[in-house]
Amino acid sequence: MDKTELESIKSLQKKLSELIGVSGHEKPVIEFIQSQIEGSVEKIWVDPLGSLLAIKKGDESRDRIMIDAHADEIGFMVSYVEPRGGFLRFVPIGGWDTRILLGQAVKVLANDGKIYHGIIGSKPTHLTTESERKSAVKTSDMYIDIGMSTKEEVESRGIHIGSVGTLYDPFVEFPNNMVRGKAFDDRTGVNVLIHIIKEFAEKPLSDTVLFSFSMGEEIGARGAGPAAFSLDPTMAIAIENTTAADVPGIKESECPAYIGKGPAITVADRSLIAHPLVNQRLIENAKYENIPYHIKKPLFGGTNAGRIHQTRRGIPSSVVSVPCRYIHSPTSLLSLEDIYHTIRLTSAFIRNPAKVFSSP
């Protein structure tokens, strides 16, 4: 295991995790990614929806491989500002487990990019009835307290209906090269792509590689289809986080993926039947270079590959995921070593030392 590479992965994961880029409002993340990869690709641009696209050219007669990671994260949008107290009512953006929301720390993004801290609250426990305490609090009965006094004060700070934010928990290192933080889905994939771009910055390629840092995955893979249409690949891989359910109470037959076993390769999920030839290229190159991997059990989840593979004339696609516990929460947990091996697998797929097929 390359310790220098692990430190680079950890440092970038922390920086990416702490950015706020809720679906449809990915600009801070996109700007950071652009600062990391400019000069390492032949072409880079932001498409009309806000996805960042880049091209590293290879032989024009060979394949065009699209590697995608989504830049957005789940969060919330302000739906109303209470006149008294300036409390923010909100609606979830993306797939939150609403049971975890109450009492969580949040960050709210103002018009000028300034971040305001807050707390999700509801009717005080001591003022509730016994029956109320036995029921889950609805999101509509929650609010965000940002420490202001009036609606006018809130709006003067650039926070209003349509402002966004997300739950927040600081990036923390655990033993055994494990780390905890927010937005690992899918800043982990972004981390992988940035490392791949830097790896190949000065290396000649056989196939052209097309990179998509797409917007809007958490609200229905909105950016991946237009990105794929623009890039026009002959095959594609989505790099994702996926649920590691290797925890107490889960049957072996129901666990989609595992921390510590390397990247998880998808055969099928709710949005995609992975193309067998793309998976063959992944698996044979993993074996060729002794890269640990495992197969994600079907049919859990869905990714941008579900939208990508239906674009234009059809694009053979698959998904490679870094397993992550407590996904879609502010305290996700994963292994830096799994990210490291995902970078290795993606690199091997591009280089194709096992010499597995060109286009299907």
Secondary structure, 3 states (H helix, E strand, C coil): CCHHHHHHHHHHHHHHHHCCCECCCCHHHHHHHHHHHCCCCCEEEECCCCCEEEEECCCCCCCEEEEEEECCECEEEEEEECCECCCEEEEEECCCCHHHCCCCEEEEECCCCCEEEEEEECCCHHHCCHHHHCCCCCHHHCEEECCCCEHHHHHHCCCCCCCEEEECCCCEEECCCEEEECCHHHHHHHHHHHHHHHHCCCCCCCCEEEEEEECCHHHCCCCHHHHHHHHCCCEEEEEEEEEECCCCCCCHHHCCECCCCCCEEECECCCCECCHHHHHHHHHHHHHCCCCCEEECCCCCCCCHHHHCCCCCCCCEEEEEEEEECCCCCCEEEEHHHHHHHHHHHHHHHHCCCCCCCCC
